[in-house]
Amino acid sequence: MNVFDLKQGEIAKIKRIDLSGGALERLSALGIKVGEQVEVLSYSLFKGSVLISCNAVRVGVRKPLALKIEVVV
């Protein structure tokens, strides 16, 4: 299951982030790391992106990136 599979308002724990390089470093700098809890706040109009909250930080993530963040409910 990944972040994009969650429903609005659901909270899950990050199991794995299937990224490398700059994208992984940017997420890590924002506090989005393995073991942290993430909550889906809302989806864009046509579900092209998702707004998530992790460690009091809100981040808008596009669908291809959200599909690479695996979570456990």
mmCIF file as gemmi writes it, N, C-alpha and C atoms, coordinates in Angstrom:
data_model
loop_
_atom_site.group_PDB
_atom_site.id
_atom_site.type_symbol
_atom_site.label_atom_id
_atom_site.label_alt_id
_atom_site.label_comp_id
_atom_site.label_asym_id
_atom_site.label_entity_id
_atom_site.label_seq_id
_atom_site.pdbx_PDB_ins_code
_atom_site.Cartn_x
_atom_site.Cartn_y
_atom_site.Cartn_z
_atom_site.occupancy
_atom_site.B_iso_or_equiv
_atom_site.pdbx_formal_charge
_atom_site.auth_seq_id
_atom_site.auth_asym_id
_atom_site.pdbx_PDB_model_num
ATOM 1 N N . MET Axp A 1 ? 0.853 -1.174 0 1 0 ? 1 A 1
ATOM 2 C CA . MET Axp A 1 ? 0 0 0 1 0 ? 1 A 1
ATOM 3 C C . MET Axp A 1 ? 0.9 1.24 0 1 0 ? 1 A 1
ATOM 4 N N . ASN Axp A 2 ? 0.48 2.272 -0.715 1 0 ? 2 A 1
ATOM 5 C CA . ASN Axp A 2 ? 1.266 3.504 -0.747 1 0 ? 2 A 1
ATOM 6 C C . ASN Axp A 2 ? 0.399 4.682 -0.299 1 0 ? 2 A 1
ATOM 7 N N . VAL Axp A 3 ? 1.015 5.854 -0.202 1 0 ? 3 A 1
ATOM 8 C CA . VAL Axp A 3 ? 0.313 7.044 0.279 1 0 ? 3 A 1
ATOM 9 C C . VAL Axp A 3 ? -0.91 7.349 -0.576 1 0 ? 3 A 1
ATOM 10 N N . PHE Axp A 4 ? -0.817 7.135 -1.873 1 0 ? 4 A 1
ATOM 11 C CA . PHE Axp A 4 ? -1.908 7.463 -2.768 1 0 ? 4 A 1
ATOM 12 C C . PHE Axp A 4 ? -3.113 6.544 -2.582 1 0 ? 4 A 1
ATOM 13 N N . ASP Axp A 5 ? -2.929 5.388 -1.962 1 0 ? 5 A 1
ATOM 14 C CA . ASP Axp A 5 ? -4.032 4.457 -1.705 1 0 ? 5 A 1
ATOM 15 C C . ASP Axp A 5 ? -4.843 4.838 -0.469 1 0 ? 5 A 1
ATOM 16 N N . LEU Axp A 6 ? -4.299 5.709 0.369 1 0 ? 6 A 1
ATOM 17 C CA . LEU Axp A 6 ? -4.987 6.104 1.596 1 0 ? 6 A 1
ATOM 18 C C . LEU Axp A 6 ? -6.166 7.02 1.282 1 0 ? 6 A 1
ATOM 19 N N . LYS Axp A 7 ? -7.159 6.987 2.163 1 0 ? 7 A 1
ATOM 20 C CA . LYS Axp A 7 ? -8.302 7.883 2.024 1 0 ? 7 A 1
ATOM 21 C C . LYS Axp A 7 ? -8.001 9.179 2.785 1 0 ? 7 A 1
ATOM 22 N N . GLN Axp A 8 ? -8.729 10.202 2.452 1 0 ? 8 A 1
ATOM 23 C CA . GLN Axp A 8 ? -8.56 11.479 3.126 1 0 ? 8 A 1
ATOM 24 C C . GLN Axp A 8 ? -8.8 11.313 4.622 1 0 ? 8 A 1
ATOM 25 N N . GLY Axp A 9 ? -7.875 11.79 5.443 1 0 ? 9 A 1
ATOM 26 C CA . GLY Axp A 9 ? -7.985 11.696 6.891 1 0 ? 9 A 1
ATOM 27 C C . GLY Axp A 9 ? -7.32 10.477 7.496 1 0 ? 9 A 1
ATOM 28 N N . GLU Axp A 10 ? -6.911 9.517 6.677 1 0 ? 10 A 1
ATOM 29 C CA . GLU Axp A 10 ? -6.26 8.304 7.193 1 0 ? 10 A 1
ATOM 30 C C . GLU Axp A 10 ? -4.82 8.603 7.604 1 0 ? 10 A 1
ATOM 31 N N . ILE Axp A 11 ? -4.392 7.895 8.633 1 0 ? 11 A 1
ATOM 32 C CA . ILE Axp A 11 ? -3.026 8.017 9.133 1 0 ? 11 A 1
ATOM 33 C C . ILE Axp A 11 ? -2.346 6.666 8.994 1 0 ? 11 A 1
ATOM 34 N N . ALA Axp A 12 ? -1.086 6.683 8.529 1 0 ? 12 A 1
ATOM 35 C CA . ALA Axp A 12 ? -0.327 5.445 8.354 1 0 ? 12 A 1
ATOM 36 C C . ALA Axp A 12 ? 1.14 5.705 8.675 1 0 ? 12 A 1
ATOM 37 N N . LYS Axp A 13 ? 1.874 4.627 8.856 1 0 ? 13 A 1
ATOM 38 C CA . LYS Axp A 13 ? 3.3 4.71 9.155 1 0 ? 13 A 1
ATOM 39 C C . LYS Axp A 13 ? 4.093 4.423 7.877 1 0 ? 13 A 1
ATOM 40 N N . ILE Axp A 14 ? 5.105 5.225 7.61 1 0 ? 14 A 1
ATOM 41 C CA . ILE Axp A 14 ? 5.916 5.04 6.406 1 0 ? 14 A 1
ATOM 42 C C . ILE Axp A 14 ? 6.79 3.804 6.584 1 0 ? 14 A 1
ATOM 43 N N . LYS Axp A 15 ? 6.652 2.869 5.65 1 0 ? 15 A 1
ATOM 44 C CA . LYS Axp A 15 ? 7.39 1.613 5.692 1 0 ? 15 A 1
ATOM 45 C C . LYS Axp A 15 ? 8.659 1.688 4.848 1 0 ? 15 A 1
ATOM 46 N N . ARG Axp A 16 ? 8.544 2.299 3.659 1 0 ? 16 A 1
ATOM 47 C CA . ARG Axp A 16 ? 9.674 2.354 2.739 1 0 ? 16 A 1
ATOM 48 C C . ARG Axp A 16 ? 9.459 3.506 1.757 1 0 ? 16 A 1
ATOM 49 N N . ILE Axp A 17 ? 10.559 4.145 1.382 1 0 ? 17 A 1
ATOM 50 C CA . ILE Axp A 17 ? 10.503 5.19 0.36 1 0 ? 17 A 1
ATOM 51 C C . ILE Axp A 17 ? 11.396 4.737 -0.784 1 0 ? 17 A 1
ATOM 52 N N . ASP Axp A 18 ? 10.784 4.444 -1.915 1 0 ? 18 A 1
ATOM 53 C CA . ASP Axp A 18 ? 11.493 3.885 -3.067 1 0 ? 18 A 1
ATOM 54 C C . ASP Axp A 18 ? 12.023 4.999 -3.976 1 0 ? 18 A 1
ATOM 55 N N . LEU Axp A 19 ? 12.88 5.837 -3.408 1 0 ? 19 A 1
ATOM 56 C CA . LEU Axp A 19 ? 13.49 6.949 -4.137 1 0 ? 19 A 1
ATOM 57 C C . LEU Axp A 19 ? 14.981 6.984 -3.817 1 0 ? 19 A 1
ATOM 58 N N . SER Axp A 20 ? 15.704 7.773 -4.587 1 0 ? 20 A 1
ATOM 59 C CA . SER Axp A 20 ? 17.12 7.981 -4.301 1 0 ? 20 A 1
ATOM 60 C C . SER Axp A 20 ? 17.495 9.388 -4.745 1 0 ? 20 A 1
ATOM 61 N N . GLY Axp A 21 ? 18.669 9.819 -4.354 1 0 ? 21 A 1
ATOM 62 C CA . GLY Axp A 21 ? 19.176 11.101 -4.795 1 0 ? 21 A 1
ATOM 63 C C . GLY Axp A 21 ? 18.478 12.289 -4.17 1 0 ? 21 A 1
ATOM 64 N N . GLY Axp A 22 ? 18.313 13.332 -4.979 1 0 ? 22 A 1
ATOM 65 C CA . GLY Axp A 22 ? 17.783 14.597 -4.495 1 0 ? 22 A 1
ATOM 66 C C . GLY Axp A 22 ? 16.369 14.526 -3.955 1 0 ? 22 A 1
ATOM 67 N N . ALA Axp A 23 ? 15.514 13.741 -4.588 1 0 ? 23 A 1
ATOM 68 C CA . ALA Axp A 23 ? 14.122 13.636 -4.127 1 0 ? 23 A 1
ATOM 69 C C . ALA Axp A 23 ? 14.057 13.056 -2.712 1 0 ? 23 A 1
ATOM 70 N N . LEU Axp A 24 ? 14.839 12.025 -2.449 1 0 ? 24 A 1
ATOM 71 C CA . LEU Axp A 24 ? 14.86 11.422 -1.114 1 0 ? 24 A 1
ATOM 72 C C . LEU Axp A 24 ? 15.432 12.4 -0.089 1 0 ? 24 A 1
ATOM 73 N N . GLU Axp A 25 ? 16.45 13.14 -0.462 1 0 ? 25 A 1
ATOM 74 C CA . GLU Axp A 25 ? 17.051 14.117 0.452 1 0 ? 25 A 1
ATOM 75 C C . GLU Axp A 25 ? 16.075 15.244 0.788 1 0 ? 25 A 1
ATOM 76 N N . ARG Axp A 26 ? 15.308 15.7 -0.197 1 0 ? 26 A 1
ATOM 77 C CA . ARG Axp A 26 ? 14.333 16.764 0.05 1 0 ? 26 A 1
ATOM 78 C C . ARG Axp A 26 ? 13.239 16.297 1 1 0 ? 26 A 1
ATOM 79 N N . LEU Axp A 27 ? 12.729 15.086 0.78 1 0 ? 27 A 1
ATOM 80 C CA . LEU Axp A 27 ? 11.705 14.55 1.684 1 0 ? 27 A 1
ATOM 81 C C . LEU Axp A 27 ? 12.265 14.376 3.091 1 0 ? 27 A 1
ATOM 82 N N . SER Axp A 28 ? 13.491 13.881 3.177 1 0 ? 28 A 1
ATOM 83 C CA . SER Axp A 28 ? 14.126 13.673 4.47 1 0 ? 28 A 1
ATOM 84 C C . SER Axp A 28 ? 14.324 15.006 5.202 1 0 ? 28 A 1
ATOM 85 N N . ALA Axp A 29 ? 14.693 16.051 4.475 1 0 ? 29 A 1
ATOM 86 C CA . ALA Axp A 29 ? 14.888 17.363 5.085 1 0 ? 29 A 1
ATOM 87 C C . ALA Axp A 29 ? 13.58 17.919 5.633 1 0 ? 29 A 1
ATOM 88 N N . LEU Axp A 30 ? 12.462 17.518 5.047 1 0 ? 30 A 1
ATOM 89 C CA . LEU Axp A 30 ? 11.143 17.957 5.51 1 0 ? 30 A 1
ATOM 90 C C . LEU Axp A 30 ? 10.603 17.066 6.629 1 0 ? 30 A 1
ATOM 91 N N . GLY Axp A 31 ? 11.334 16.015 6.998 1 0 ? 31 A 1
ATOM 92 C CA . GLY Axp A 31 ? 10.904 15.132 8.082 1 0 ? 31 A 1
ATOM 93 C C . GLY Axp A 31 ? 10.109 13.94 7.621 1 0 ? 31 A 1
ATOM 94 N N . ILE Axp A 32 ? 10.017 13.73 6.32 1 0 ? 32 A 1
ATOM 95 C CA . ILE Axp A 32 ? 9.282 12.582 5.788 1 0 ? 32 A 1
ATOM 96 C C . ILE Axp A 32 ? 10.272 11.441 5.632 1 0 ? 32 A 1
ATOM 97 N N . LYS Axp A 33 ? 10.31 10.566 6.642 1 0 ? 33 A 1
ATOM 98 C CA . LYS Axp A 33 ? 11.292 9.479 6.701 1 0 ? 33 A 1
ATOM 99 C C . LYS Axp A 33 ? 10.597 8.174 7.063 1 0 ? 33 A 1
ATOM 100 N N . VAL Axp A 34 ? 11.306 7.088 6.874 1 0 ? 34 A 1
ATOM 101 C CA . VAL Axp A 34 ? 10.801 5.768 7.257 1 0 ? 34 A 1
ATOM 102 C C . VAL Axp A 34 ? 10.571 5.754 8.765 1 0 ? 34 A 1
ATOM 103 N N . GLY Axp A 35 ? 9.419 5.218 9.169 1 0 ? 35 A 1
ATOM 104 C CA . GLY Axp A 35 ? 9.079 5.12 10.581 1 0 ? 35 A 1
ATOM 105 C C . GLY Axp A 35 ? 8.189 6.244 11.082 1 0 ? 35 A 1
ATOM 106 N N . GLU Axp A 36 ? 8.062 7.313 10.318 1 0 ? 36 A 1
ATOM 107 C CA . GLU Axp A 36 ? 7.232 8.445 10.718 1 0 ? 36 A 1
ATOM 108 C C . GLU Axp A 36 ? 5.78 8.21 10.305 1 0 ? 36 A 1
ATOM 109 N N . GLN Axp A 37 ? 4.863 8.891 10.995 1 0 ? 37 A 1
ATOM 110 C CA . GLN Axp A 37 ? 3.452 8.794 10.645 1 0 ? 37 A 1
ATOM 111 C C . GLN Axp A 37 ? 3.102 9.885 9.644 1 0 ? 37 A 1
ATOM 112 N N . VAL Axp A 38 ? 2.279 9.517 8.679 1 0 ? 38 A 1
ATOM 113 C CA . VAL Axp A 38 ? 1.849 10.453 7.645 1 0 ? 38 A 1
ATOM 114 C C . VAL Axp A 38 ? 0.325 10.435 7.58 1 0 ? 38 A 1
ATOM 115 N N . GLU Axp A 39 ? -0.26 11.61 7.366 1 0 ? 39 A 1
ATOM 116 C CA . GLU Axp A 39 ? -1.716 11.723 7.252 1 0 ? 39 A 1
ATOM 117 C C . GLU Axp A 39 ? -2.057 12.371 5.912 1 0 ? 39 A 1
ATOM 118 N N . VAL Axp A 40 ? -3.049 11.821 5.235 1 0 ? 40 A 1
ATOM 119 C CA . VAL Axp A 40 ? -3.524 12.408 3.983 1 0 ? 40 A 1
ATOM 120 C C . VAL Axp A 40 ? -4.548 13.481 4.335 1 0 ? 40 A 1
ATOM 121 N N . LEU Axp A 41 ? -4.253 14.727 3.964 1 0 ? 41 A 1
ATOM 122 C CA . LEU Axp A 41 ? -5.15 15.836 4.26 1 0 ? 41 A 1
ATOM 123 C C . LEU Axp A 41 ? -6.178 16.038 3.156 1 0 ? 41 A 1
ATOM 124 N N . SER Axp A 42 ? -5.738 15.986 1.899 1 0 ? 42 A 1
ATOM 125 C CA . SER Axp A 42 ? -6.679 16.15 0.789 1 0 ? 42 A 1
ATOM 126 C C . SER Axp A 42 ? -6.028 15.755 -0.525 1 0 ? 42 A 1
ATOM 127 N N . TYR Axp A 43 ? -6.867 15.562 -1.524 1 0 ? 43 A 1
ATOM 128 C CA . TYR Axp A 43 ? -6.428 15.269 -2.887 1 0 ? 43 A 1
ATOM 129 C C . TYR Axp A 43 ? -6.783 16.451 -3.777 1 0 ? 43 A 1
ATOM 130 N N . SER Axp A 44 ? -6.044 16.626 -4.867 1 0 ? 44 A 1
ATOM 131 C CA . SER Axp A 44 ? -6.39 17.669 -5.825 1 0 ? 44 A 1
ATOM 132 C C . SER Axp A 44 ? -7.654 17.264 -6.587 1 0 ? 44 A 1
ATOM 133 N N . LEU Axp A 45 ? -8.158 18.155 -7.397 1 0 ? 45 A 1
ATOM 134 C CA . LEU Axp A 45 ? -9.442 17.961 -8.056 1 0 ? 45 A 1
ATOM 135 C C . LEU Axp A 45 ? -9.526 16.671 -8.859 1 0 ? 45 A 1
ATOM 136 N N . PHE Axp A 46 ? -8.553 16.378 -9.689 1 0 ? 46 A 1
ATOM 137 C CA . PHE Axp A 46 ? -8.567 15.161 -10.502 1 0 ? 46 A 1
ATOM 138 C C . PHE Axp A 46 ? -7.571 14.116 -10 1 0 ? 46 A 1
ATOM 139 N N . LYS Axp A 47 ? -7.228 14.175 -8.699 1 0 ? 47 A 1
ATOM 140 C CA . LYS Axp A 47 ? -6.302 13.248 -8.042 1 0 ? 47 A 1
ATOM 141 C C . LYS Axp A 47 ? -4.943 13.197 -8.74 1 0 ? 47 A 1
ATOM 142 N N . GLY Axp A 48 ? -4.427 14.361 -9.113 1 0 ? 48 A 1
ATOM 143 C CA . GLY Axp A 48 ? -3.099 14.439 -9.71 1 0 ? 48 A 1
ATOM 144 C C . GLY Axp A 48 ? -2.03 14.629 -8.651 1 0 ? 48 A 1
ATOM 145 N N . SER Axp A 49 ? -2.443 15.066 -7.451 1 0 ? 49 A 1
ATOM 146 C CA . SER Axp A 49 ? -1.509 15.261 -6.348 1 0 ? 49 A 1
ATOM 147 C C . SER Axp A 49 ? -2.249 15.07 -5.028 1 0 ? 49 A 1
ATOM 148 N N . VAL Axp A 50 ? -1.476 14.984 -3.967 1 0 ? 50 A 1
ATOM 149 C CA . VAL Axp A 50 ? -2.04 14.753 -2.638 1 0 ? 50 A 1
ATOM 150 C C . VAL Axp A 50 ? -1.321 15.654 -1.634 1 0 ? 50 A 1
ATOM 151 N N . LEU Axp A 51 ? -2.07 16.196 -0.683 1 0 ? 51 A 1
ATOM 152 C CA . LEU Axp A 51 ? -1.503 17.002 0.386 1 0 ? 51 A 1
ATOM 153 C C . LEU Axp A 51 ? -1.371 16.109 1.609 1 0 ? 51 A 1
ATOM 154 N N . ILE Axp A 52 ? -0.141 15.964 2.108 1 0 ? 52 A 1
ATOM 155 C CA . ILE Axp A 52 ? 0.109 15.102 3.263 1 0 ? 52 A 1
ATOM 156 C C . ILE Axp A 52 ? 0.691 15.917 4.407 1 0 ? 52 A 1
ATOM 157 N N . SER Axp A 53 ? 0.555 15.383 5.596 1 0 ? 53 A 1
ATOM 158 C CA . SER Axp A 53 ? 1.114 16.005 6.788 1 0 ? 53 A 1
ATOM 159 C C . SER Axp A 53 ? 1.988 14.981 7.496 1 0 ? 53 A 1
ATOM 160 N N . CYS Axp A 54 ? 3.187 15.413 7.849 1 0 ? 54 A 1
ATOM 161 C CA . CYS Axp A 54 ? 4.124 14.539 8.567 1 0 ? 54 A 1
ATOM 162 C C . CYS Axp A 54 ? 4.973 15.417 9.478 1 0 ? 54 A 1
ATOM 163 N N . ASN Axp A 55 ? 4.949 15.142 10.763 1 0 ? 55 A 1
ATOM 164 C CA . ASN Axp A 55 ? 5.715 15.935 11.734 1 0 ? 55 A 1
ATOM 165 C C . ASN Axp A 55 ? 5.391 17.421 11.661 1 0 ? 55 A 1
ATOM 166 N N . ALA Axp A 56 ? 4.129 17.772 11.623 1 0 ? 56 A 1
ATOM 167 C CA . ALA Axp A 56 ? 3.664 19.158 11.588 1 0 ? 56 A 1
ATOM 168 C C . ALA Axp A 56 ? 4.112 19.909 10.339 1 0 ? 56 A 1
ATOM 169 N N . VAL Axp A 57 ? 4.481 19.201 9.292 1 0 ? 57 A 1
ATOM 170 C CA . VAL Axp A 57 ? 4.851 19.8 8.013 1 0 ? 57 A 1
ATOM 171 C C . VAL Axp A 57 ? 3.844 19.329 6.978 1 0 ? 57 A 1
ATOM 172 N N . ARG Axp A 58 ? 3.288 20.266 6.23 1 0 ? 58 A 1
ATOM 173 C CA . ARG Axp A 58 ? 2.357 19.917 5.15 1 0 ? 58 A 1
ATOM 174 C C . ARG Axp A 58 ? 3.091 20.016 3.825 1 0 ? 58 A 1
ATOM 175 N N . VAL Axp A 59 ? 2.954 18.961 3.009 1 0 ? 59 A 1
ATOM 176 C CA . VAL Axp A 59 ? 3.666 18.899 1.737 1 0 ? 59 A 1
ATOM 177 C C . VAL Axp A 59 ? 2.708 18.427 0.649 1 0 ? 59 A 1
ATOM 178 N N . GLY Axp A 60 ? 2.718 19.112 -0.472 1 0 ? 60 A 1
ATOM 179 C CA . GLY Axp A 60 ? 1.972 18.662 -1.634 1 0 ? 60 A 1
ATOM 180 C C . GLY Axp A 60 ? 2.861 17.764 -2.466 1 0 ? 60 A 1
ATOM 181 N N . VAL Axp A 61 ? 2.393 16.569 -2.753 1 0 ? 61 A 1
ATOM 182 C CA . VAL Axp A 61 ? 3.187 15.568 -3.472 1 0 ? 61 A 1
ATOM 183 C C . VAL Axp A 61 ? 2.427 15.127 -4.717 1 0 ? 61 A 1
ATOM 184 N N . ARG Axp A 62 ? 3.095 15.112 -5.845 1 0 ? 62 A 1
ATOM 185 C CA . ARG Axp A 62 ? 2.452 14.646 -7.078 1 0 ? 62 A 1
ATOM 186 C C . ARG Axp A 62 ? 2.281 13.127 -7.039 1 0 ? 62 A 1
ATOM 187 N N . LYS Axp A 63 ? 1.364 12.641 -7.85 1 0 ? 63 A 1
ATOM 188 C CA . LYS Axp A 63 ? 1.002 11.227 -7.84 1 0 ? 63 A 1
ATOM 189 C C . LYS Axp A 63 ? 2.2 10.284 -8.044 1 0 ? 63 A 1
ATOM 190 N N . PRO Axp A 64 ? 3.101 10.516 -9.053 1 0 ? 64 A 1
ATOM 191 C CA . PRO Axp A 64 ? 4.22 9.565 -9.235 1 0 ? 64 A 1
ATOM 192 C C . PRO Axp A 64 ? 5.109 9.429 -7.998 1 0 ? 64 A 1
ATOM 193 N N . LEU Axp A 65 ? 5.3 10.523 -7.268 1 0 ? 65 A 1
ATOM 194 C CA . LEU Axp A 65 ? 6.118 10.477 -6.055 1 0 ? 65 A 1
ATOM 195 C C . LEU Axp A 65 ? 5.356 9.791 -4.917 1 0 ? 65 A 1
ATOM 196 N N . ALA Axp A 66 ? 4.062 10.089 -4.8 1 0 ? 66 A 1
ATOM 197 C CA . ALA Axp A 66 ? 3.241 9.483 -3.747 1 0 ? 66 A 1
ATOM 198 C C . ALA Axp A 66 ? 3.144 7.968 -3.899 1 0 ? 66 A 1
ATOM 199 N N . LEU Axp A 67 ? 3.185 7.487 -5.129 1 0 ? 67 A 1
ATOM 200 C CA . LEU Axp A 67 ? 3.12 6.044 -5.361 1 0 ? 67 A 1
ATOM 201 C C . LEU Axp A 67 ? 4.387 5.326 -4.884 1 0 ? 67 A 1
ATOM 202 N N . LYS Axp A 68 ? 5.47 6.049 -4.663 1 0 ? 68 A 1
ATOM 203 C CA . LYS Axp A 68 ? 6.736 5.439 -4.24 1 0 ? 68 A 1
ATOM 204 C C . LYS Axp A 68 ? 6.941 5.48 -2.733 1 0 ? 68 A 1
ATOM 205 N N . ILE Axp A 69 ? 5.971 6.026 -2.003 1 0 ? 69 A 1
ATOM 206 C CA . ILE Axp A 69 ? 6.053 6.057 -0.54 1 0 ? 69 A 1
ATOM 207 C C . ILE Axp A 69 ? 5.136 4.969 -0.007 1 0 ? 69 A 1
ATOM 208 N N . GLU Axp A 70 ? 5.73 3.856 0.41 1 0 ? 70 A 1
ATOM 209 C CA . GLU Axp A 70 ? 4.953 2.727 0.921 1 0 ? 70 A 1
ATOM 210 C C . GLU Axp A 70 ? 4.633 2.941 2.395 1 0 ? 70 A 1
ATOM 211 N N . VAL Axp A 71 ? 3.389 2.6 2.768 1 0 ? 71 A 1
ATOM 212 C CA . VAL Axp A 71 ? 2.93 2.794 4.144 1 0 ? 71 A 1
ATOM 213 C C . VAL Axp A 71 ? 2.246 1.542 4.689 1 0 ? 71 A 1
ATOM 214 N N . VAL Axp A 72 ? 2.123 1.501 6.005 1 0 ? 72 A 1
ATOM 215 C CA . VAL Axp A 72 ? 1.387 0.437 6.702 1 0 ? 72 A 1
ATOM 216 C C . VAL Axp A 72 ? 0.344 1.111 7.577 1 0 ? 72 A 1
ATOM 217 N N . VAL Axp A 73 ? -0.903 0.673 7.476 1 0 ? 73 A 1
ATOM 218 C CA . VAL Axp A 73 ? -1.979 1.279 8.268 1 0 ? 73 A 1
ATOM 219 C C . VAL Axp A 73 ? -1.95 0.726 9.673 1 0 ? 73 A 1
